[in-house]
Amino acid sequence: MANYVMFLILAVVILGSAVMCVTTKRIMRAATFLLFVLFGVAGLYFLLDYTFLGAAQISVYAGGVTMLYVFAIQLVGKRSLQGLVERMKGSRVIYGAMLSLVGLATVLFVLLKNKFMYAACQVADVEVPMKEIGMSLLGTDKYQYVLPFEFISVFLLACIIGGLAIARKEEK
């Protein structure tokens, strides 16, 4: 019963913070709400007794959000950080809502057509050991994820270098 209550609390925190993250106009508040979402997901890992994944979630993504704070301060002007510049147009909100509804309909169609809902509701008979999860994430065999992980790390490094190049001011 306590696990169920804790799951509900974490679910409310995650969903509320995620909604606030995408609806706020200020970049620093959005990054802070993103941090709450990532801490909530780490809480779910701890609730499932995956302490390594929970600790990795906190260390990796909390550090990532810290970098997001740094880039937000460097890349965005002072007036924008104070919320004096940004205004949303009504037409963009309507187009965004329509696009979101189309995306939701597409996802629901795929889930129902492929019977993912039925498969997601099935409970596994055995618990997957942490060693098998680690080998699946960092193995080099077929259907293992070390190569995509390396590609993502190179891509993120390129994004950081691009952000620094944009943030650098040219002197005339």
Disulfide bonds with the S-S distance in Angstrom:
none
